[in-house]
Amino acid sequence: MNEMMIPIVLFICLMIVILSFVYYAAQGKLEQQKTLQHLIDNGQTLSPELVASIAKPNPSNNTDKDFSRGILLISFSLAILLYGWLALESEPEFIGLSAFPFAIGAAFLLIHKFKPKS
């Protein structure tokens, strides 16, 4: 296999994953709109609470996302570090690559720590 194909396949797979997340999120919103349109067409009234709950995101789902993302990125950074150190016999370029997800993960943990709790 051509060595150039490896990064190409990697980025194609990454693009497919991202596009599938976007597609299914849009499909969920479309189904929600169809349900609302069906309710309106049948003459049912929409309560202000229902409209308000649809219009704004649910804050209970977003409370610990920064913490989860921070832990996940720091774990990913540790995995890259160990792979570069053990499997690739101390490749400094690969080990240095682990600094990026570590920094982002640390930033998420700091955001979680200093974000005002409501």
C-alpha positions in Angstrom: 0.0 0.0 0.0 1.2 3.4 -0.9 2.4 5.4 2.2 0.6 8.5 1.0 -2.8 6.7 1.3 -2.6 6.3 5.1 -3.1 10.0 5.9 -5.6 10.4 3.1 -7.7 7.5 4.5 -7.4 8.9 8.0 -8.7 12.3 7.0 -11.5 10.8 4.9 -12.6 8.7 7.9 -12.5 11.7 10.2 -14.5 13.7 7.7 -17.1 10.9 7.5 -17.5 10.8 11.3 -17.9 14.6 11.5 -20.4 14.7 8.7 -22.4 11.9 10.2 -22.7 13.8 13.5 -23.8 16.9 11.7 -26.3 14.9 9.5 -27.9 13.1 12.4 -28.1 16.3 14.5 -29.9 18.0 11.6 -32.2 15.0 11.1 -33.2 15.2 14.8 -34.0 18.9 14.4 -36.0 18.2 11.2 -38.1 15.5 13.0 -38.8 17.9 15.8 -40.0 20.5 13.3 -42.2 18.0 11.6 -43.7 17.0 14.9 -44.4 20.7 15.8 -45.9 21.3 12.3 -48.1 18.2 12.7 -49.4 19.5 16.1 -50.1 22.9 14.6 -51.9 21.4 11.6 -54.1 19.4 13.9 -55.1 22.5 15.7 -53.5 21.8 19.0 -52.2 24.7 20.9 -48.6 24.9 21.9 -48.1 25.9 25.5 -45.5 28.7 26.2 -43.6 26.1 28.3 -43.3 23.8 25.3 -42.1 26.6 23.0 -39.6 27.8 25.6 -38.2 24.3 26.2 -37.7 23.8 22.4 -36.1 27.2 21.9 -33.4 27.0 24.5 -31.0 24.1 25.2 -31.4 22.1 28.3 -28.8 23.4 30.9 -28.8 20.1 32.8 -27.1 18.4 29.9 -24.3 20.9 29.8 -23.2 21.0 33.5 -20.3 18.5 33.3 -19.3 18.6 29.7 -16.2 20.7 30.3 -15.0 18.3 32.9 -15.7 15.2 30.7 -14.0 16.8 27.7 -11.0 17.8 29.9 -10.5 14.3 31.3 -11.0 12.7 27.8 -8.4 15.0 26.2 -5.8 14.5 29.0 -6.3 10.7 28.7 -5.9 10.9 24.9 -2.7 13.0 25.5 -1.4 10.3 27.9 -2.1 7.6 25.3 -0.2 9.5 22.6 2.7 10.1 25.0 2.9 6.4 26.0 2.6 5.2 22.4 5.4 7.5 21.3 7.5 6.6 24.2 7.0 2.8 24.3 6.0 1.7 20.9 8.0 4.1 18.8 11.1 4.0 21.0 11.2 7.6 22.2 10.2 9.5 19.1 10.4 13.1 20.4 8.2 14.5 17.6 5.4 12.1 18.5 5.8 12.6 22.2 5.7 16.4 21.7 2.4 16.0 19.8 0.8 14.9 23.1 1.2 18.5 24.4 -1.7 19.8 22.3 -4.5 17.6 23.6 -3.1 18.0 27.1 -3.2 21.8 26.9 -6.7 21.8 25.6 -7.8 19.3 28.2 -6.2 21.4 31.0 -8.1 24.4 29.6 -11.4 22.6 29.8 -10.7 21.5 33.4 -9.8 25.1 34.3 -13.1 26.3 32.7 -15.0 23.7 34.7 -13.3 24.8 37.9 -13.8 28.5 37.5 -17.2 28.6 35.8 -19.8 30.0 38.0 -22.2 27.4 39.2 -25.9 28.3 38.8 
